[in-house]
Amino acid sequence: MNNLSSSCIDDPAAGGLLIVDTAAVVANWRLLRDKAPTAGACGAVMKADAYGLGAAELAPALAAAGCRDFFVAVPEEGIALRRALPDQTIYVLSGPLGSLEPFITHTLTPVLNAPEQVADWLAHSGGRDYVLQVDSGMNRLGLTAAELAPTLRPRLLMSHLCCADEPDHPMNQAQLAAFRVARDRLPGVPSSLAASSGIFLGADYHFDMIRPGIGLYGGNPVPGQANPVRAAATLRIRIVQVRRIDTPGAVGYGATHAVTPGMRLATVSAGYADGLLRSLGGRGTGMLGGITVPIVGRVSMDLISFDVSAVPEELARPGQWISVLGDGVDLDAQAGNAGTISYELLTGLSRRYARRYTGS
Ligand SMILES: *Cc1c(COP(=O)(O)O)cnc(C)c1O
């Protein structure tokens, strides 16, 4: 194992260690930017604390690499990100939630999604910049094309694709056509449609800015194909106890998983309270000493049991670490084991893990 794993072992307080590869996030941003050479700009979506990996730590590295446009979901996230990014543009996807004050005080740029937001901003922002979102078929946020009065002068017109991870889905073409109609109502205004998966739908979808999120953090933007981006998160959980089973029985709450004499079980110090979802029980995997080890029985709040019978005894000892992301455990595969997607697995990772940033 590498040097980092020995430094993990020296951390006496952490039950789990989340290692974020800042260099991988920056490399992924460059790769996605270069996929869309016709788009003038590549932003970075940093909502939900950069999908759980730490916006304050990652944003400055992306800014140093040349990223100028950062997206968060709600004003509170924008206020926090502004402390890390004094000079870049910070867009707030939900727009003002009742008050314009945080936008003016912290120089945040709202994405205006509804006629009421537009009217309020135009009346009270003192002519400050704004973005308009148009709904192109997702029916979630945005103005209708008919609501785009030709007098509006946003700095960006944007929309969002609902099926970009399914390239053959007819919604992609339908939304592209609807977005073009909307653009025609505001000639000369820069526009943006594609998030991570949309970048891979081709140049028609790139317009003037692309807005990747999950691809920066290692999630596969092209499901079913080889992942073009690098893993950014490694998560290792410390072994509390290893027990050799000597009488037939079962492990964990509900006694759902039978154990037999000769088996060795490792109990690790993280659980569903740390974002390792209960649905990983009996389905998730870990990696110990280069060997894949299955989760057995139910996931508890703070503990998970792995069957480590296949791992040499000297590698499966209390104080050592089982990797549940990275180190050969694929993010999308582990999310699939939990019955969810990489986005939910990453954004659910708890603050209880110790965190290390490497490669910056
Ligand atoms: C979350 C989000 C993105 C980024 O999406 P990914 O699939 O993570 O790349 C881009 N645009 C909008 C409007 C979003 O809400």
The ligand as a Gaussian input file, in Angstrom:
#p B3LYP/6-31G(d) Opt

LIG

0 1
 C      -26.551000      19.586000     -10.418000
 C      -26.640000      20.394000     -11.642000
 C      -25.627000      20.352000     -12.606000
 C      -24.483000      19.361000     -12.540000
 O      -25.000000      18.097000     -12.884000
 P      -24.055000      16.804000     -12.983000
 O      -24.950000      15.756000     -13.524000
 O      -23.640000      16.516000     -11.589000
 O      -22.917000      17.139000     -13.844000
 C      -25.684000      21.235000     -13.663000
 N      -26.721000      22.078000     -13.796000
 C      -27.736000      22.132000     -12.919000
 C      -28.854000      23.077000     -13.135000
 C      -27.740000      21.280000     -11.807000
 O      -28.754000      21.325000     -10.943000

